[in-house]
Amino acid sequence: MAQGQSASQKTSANTAVPNDLEAFFMPFTANRAFKARPRLIARAKDMHYYTPEGRPVLDAAAGLWCTNAGHNRGPIVEAIQKQAAELDFAPTFQFGHPRAFELASRIAALAPADLDHVFFCNSGSEAADTAMKMALAYWVAKGQGQRTRFIGRERGYHGVGFGGMSVGGLPNNRKAFGPMLPGVDHLPHTYNREQQAFSKGEPEWGAHLADELERLVGLHGDSTIAAVIVEPMAGSTAVLPSPKGYLPRLRAICDKYGILLIFDEVITGFGRLGHAFAAERYGVVPDMITFAKGITSGSVPMGGVICRTGIHDAFMTGPEHVVEFFHGYTYSAHPLACAAGLAALDLYREEELFARSKKIEPFWYDAAMTLKGLPRVLDVRCVGLTAAVDLASRPDAVGKLGFEAMERGFHDEGIMFRIVGDSIAVTPPLIVSESQIGEIFDKIGRIIKALA
Ligand SMILES: Cc1ncc(COP(=O)(O)O)c(C=O)c1O
């Protein structure tokens, strides 16, 4: 602190409006529109963000689907502070620190069946690429190195690395970036408005779409496919819940042909669908689960892959002094992330937040469906503590309504949500109260009515 500067001056300096917004090339943002009318956030607590002027903004997005325990929760903040003072960094290549092992054990204990081994990275994108590399190397170790193909799904999102982008199925995330990984094909997405509009929870229609995997196996050969990767609920495309029976059917086909099944649980992990992992909700055991976001309740970047014992053990051969999996990141299992992860898991357990999210689901669904019948509303979908509203686009400006809704939400109604084109996605922290759920859908209803 500069000499003579008081604590309150320092606080306001930290939250002051910057006078130059140019240098920051913002990710996944309409940069020019943002800089013309910024949506700045200076601090947060529990269910709210606060602008630099101190105006509260209800967080109906859990940041980016990540602050599941709410913002700036005391135990997580304290754990990070304590860890920073004790051990800033330790390599996890050939060395290790205790909290990394403790956190891996805690995550493995939460995961179903023999998903017992955890590989750490720093984001969901890295988790997707790590899982794909683990699948390829696993097949080499098993003497089936010809299994190199991956099957993703249309409208899927697995981050922005070249692996995750290749198996992803959102056209805007792909079309400017060249030919992608070779050997990737896609299942059809599972959305059909005529069959599924205004479903509460998993739609009845659509399990048969898993059978498309049979067609792809027929096309590519049953021994060339390394893995299928899907999200149990496709979030980034504005909430597409899995149809009833879809995931068990996909598992059965993977089993039939010996294909690995990867669940990307970067969003669905840590309570979003009422369980530690959505795999449990659907009674399906994948071969790998990718996670990120909620593991630290968004407080410190962390991601990872949980794999089944058979996959892990396939690597544990050869001379013992030799590295088994030539993969990892400098910040894999960073001490601050591990401390934050352990504190977040404690909080989830103490406050029974996964069970709470499950319990509140019917109330959430009913609240979301109050938007049905409003002008322009084509569909409302919800599963777990997530919901999305599709609005009829203006024919000459697709995405403009969504953008206006977001601006109006932030500046006029004091609410933050995600937009995907002209869809609004809502995914609050799991601590959201019933009255705040009411507030979320009241505000969104008003915003929708106000859109011209
Ligand atoms: C299902 C899924 N996978 C991967 C990612 C990428 O995560 P990150 O942005 O941490 O790289 C996301 C991010 O939203 C996601 O929703």
Ligand as a Chemical Component Dictionary entry (heavy atoms), coordinates in Angstrom:
data_LIG
# 
_chem_comp.id                   LIG 
_chem_comp.type                 NON-POLYMER 
_chem_comp.pdbx_formal_charge   0 
_chem_comp.three_letter_code    LIG 
# 
loop_
_chem_comp_atom.comp_id 
_chem_comp_atom.atom_id 
_chem_comp_atom.alt_atom_id 
_chem_comp_atom.type_symbol 
_chem_comp_atom.charge 
_chem_comp_atom.model_Cartn_x 
_chem_comp_atom.model_Cartn_y 
_chem_comp_atom.model_Cartn_z 
_chem_comp_atom.pdbx_ordinal 
LIG C1 C1 C 0 -18.812 -29.692 -21.001 1  
LIG C2 C2 C 0 -17.626 -28.773 -21.041 2  
LIG N1 N1 N 0 -16.427 -29.260 -21.336 3  
LIG C3 C3 C 0 -15.346 -28.481 -21.374 4  
LIG C4 C4 C 0 -15.431 -27.133 -21.107 5  
LIG C5 C5 C 0 -14.231 -26.280 -21.199 6  
LIG O1 O1 O 0 -13.818 -25.849 -19.948 7  
LIG P1 P1 P 0 -12.781 -24.672 -19.807 8  
LIG O2 O2 O 0 -13.441 -23.424 -20.256 9  
LIG O3 O3 O 0 -12.438 -24.709 -18.336 10 
LIG O4 O4 O 0 -11.590 -25.027 -20.640 11 
LIG C6 C6 C 0 -16.662 -26.579 -20.770 12 
LIG C7 C7 C 0 -16.801 -25.152 -20.469 13 
LIG O5 O5 O 0 -17.874 -24.608 -20.357 14 
LIG C8 C8 C 0 -17.801 -27.420 -20.752 15 
LIG O6 O6 O 0 -19.014 -26.938 -20.485 16 
# 
loop_
_chem_comp_bond.comp_id 
_chem_comp_bond.atom_id_1 
_chem_comp_bond.atom_id_2 
_chem_comp_bond.value_order 
_chem_comp_bond.pdbx_ordinal 
LIG C1 C2 SING 1  
LIG C2 N1 SING 2  
LIG C2 C8 DOUB 3  
LIG N1 C3 DOUB 4  
LIG C3 C4 SING 5  
LIG C4 C5 SING 6  
LIG C4 C6 DOUB 7  
LIG C5 O1 SING 8  
LIG O1 P1 SING 9  
LIG P1 O2 DOUB 10 
LIG P1 O3 SING 11 
LIG P1 O4 SING 12 
LIG C6 C7 SING 13 
LIG C6 C8 SING 14 
LIG C7 O5 DOUB 15 
LIG C8 O6 SING 16 
# 
